């Protein structure tokens, strides 16, 4: 009876036959130019990259390796190339406030042009200024000014000298400056000779010297003013000469930029700055080293570099005029890599900077276009997420260091002028990050209004099969792999269906497909053949599994050696084989487990031992509570349930979670109550609801294969098999060994829809249907369960009449 309900081998795995497509190898198939099975995501991408309103940034989410970045680039690049090229952005010196550099916005491609012109201009200016200062005209005019002021100084003292000479007093120079001294015959009188003069003579001379000293001081006080006037005249001469030398050069550059008012203003400021600092421009670096003392030469060279550099241009971002809008992917989205940074250099132990050390960030490079960021990497960087949101809200790029944001330092730095921001940001991440940000960040939906949901599964139909074959061919050619024979394509598609856990779906997971094709190409190449054959695909799959299944083998070994107790033959009351799945990285495998149930008189509790010792997870506990309510509602709806039962996963030393074993636990409980044994040659998976319906579970293929491997090791008897929910039949993609065993009647897969259907397969006994009074035939499983529970209820009433506390006199709750 049970064997008649088993699934035929054809239902256990979807096999693909591509003969109708009319190709022998993938080189016969055309490339697939559009992403496969991503209609929803493509529509969202097209909408998101097209709308230019603020806040319509995109968050693309889907399983890692599903090709999100590649697909986004596929649609971004044509759109970006059709958009206008963004402006160039340059920083220039602010001649009135050096620590607040100014921004220049220039037509695309002209930033580099201006930078080259200013670099050439400053060099030409230095040359012409140097030549102007060395010209005969400048020397003559300079000499005239110095000679003129020299004559004025001499005239200032000439009258004083004549007056002093008439009184036999000379004006002499001393180390302390000018002084008056008595003289005879044009020679200064020696102090000893002067001391021997009559006292009246000495007094007279002293009085005359005192009178003349006032005039001498007046003349001396005129010298600084004369020197100042001389310096002003020389400065005026220098400005005139410099202006004459450089005006035509700057005028030529200015004429080229008449259409850019900001550049014209900048050139006007440069012109005044050059004239004010002409003395720095007049010497070359080599001349400065030769003519200035060594201690001062180094300072002069640094000063010259700074002053000349102040006239140049720092091109922050420049675009070619025919490039379209930029598409930028930032792999390491730190604050500095997003906003840019202000670098410093060390000079004499101090850190100095200027506008030339401002470096662009990803927002600068992507301004006017698209910026792609990895959401996980962005969230891992300190302050990066908050920084990005701030820039998107303000529509400005403000360069700040992490130290400034955290207020950890007080170093005086530059405060560059902000740059208007117009960028479309595309975040790429997994669904968990998207939903986490949606729920916890109030700014998220204001800034990222376009979700791009990537699916990694494709519904199988005739059109999809043909497109998928082209998809495989496209991936093979893109990765420069050998072409695949038709059989190899069929096996690849079978494997990709297996990865979805659904025989009606194909996996769109790009990385998994690419890895499988690359491994198959390796095995084909190692054989020296020109095409990938089916055996190469099989070898790639087996090799991949072998590299990952050490723990699976270790688990199977424990059952094979008898360390873990599990029967695959015989019958037992209250004992059943359950199935679970273990996930280790990207590899999962099935693990059979023995589940046992014991019943006795009690207060209506079904005890989950796993939960009691805190090894059971909430989903497992939920499943046990459901089956306990099922027992009470079906068999004891009109009277108290006087039952205590215990359920346990034997030899389970780790956590147990999930409700996929709840049907197996219920079968074990029914067996214990009815005293009807269960076949140990069968294993069971599936959850149950309160109405006794068996529900779908995950990992059905791995669970079946885990039990099959153990049965196969011990020897297939033809009685062994696995019972699964009917709703899981569509998920079956079992390995070829099981298909061969099923064809030979050595192993069976039984789909069931209800507990009654399942218990009949497990026991070969009738479950029984209730009559109009709700009673079951006494020789059925349900009838025996109901009778057992009624007996428990009678015993409970008997004990209560005798005044005994059943919970204390019985064996008690565990």
NORBEL-V496832 format. One record per run of one state. SS is the DSSP state (a for helix, b for strand, c for the rest). FROM is the first residue (numbers start at 1). TO is the last residue. Records with the same first field share a line. If there is no record, write none. Layout:
BEGIN
SS->FROM-TO + FROM-TO
END
This chain:
BEGIN
c->1-2 + 7-8 + 12-18 + 22-24 + 29-38 + 51-55 + 57-57 + 62-67 + 82-87 + 93-101 + 107-109 + 134-135 + 167-168 + 175-176 + 185-186 + 189-190 + 196-198 + 257-260 + 277-277 + 282-284 + 292-293 + 310-312 + 318-326 + 331-334 + 340-340 + 343-344 + 348-349 + 353-354 + 360-361 + 367-369 + 381-383 + 395-395 + 398-401 + 406-418 + 421-423 + 430-430 + 441-443 + 449-449 + 454-456 + 460-461 + 479-482 + 501-504 + 508-509 + 528-530 + 533-533 + 549-549 + 561-570 + 573-574 + 585-586 + 602-604 + 613-615 + 617-617 + 636-642 + 650-655 + 657-661 + 675-677 + 680-681 + 685-686 + 689-692 + 696-699 + 715-720 + 732-735 + 744-747 + 753-753 + 764-780 + 802-805 + 810-814
a->3-5 + 9-11 + 19-21 + 26-28 + 39-50 + 68-81 + 110-133 + 136-166 + 191-195 + 199-256 + 261-276 + 278-281 + 285-291 + 294-309 + 335-339 + 355-357 + 362-366 + 375-380 + 384-394 + 402-405 + 431-440 + 444-447 + 462-478 + 486-500 + 510-527 + 534-548 + 550-560 + 609-612 + 618-635 + 662-674 + 700-714 + 726-731 + 736-743 + 755-763 + 781-801 + 806-809
b->6-6 + 25-25 + 56-56 + 58-61 + 88-92 + 102-106 + 169-174 + 177-184 + 187-188 + 313-317 + 327-330 + 341-342 + 345-347 + 350-352 + 358-359 + 370-374 + 396-397 + 419-420 + 424-429 + 448-448 + 450-453 + 457-459 + 483-485 + 505-507 + 531-532 + 571-572 + 575-584 + 587-601 + 605-608 + 616-616 + 643-649 + 656-656 + 678-679 + 682-684 + 687-688 + 693-695 + 721-725 + 748-752 + 754-754
END
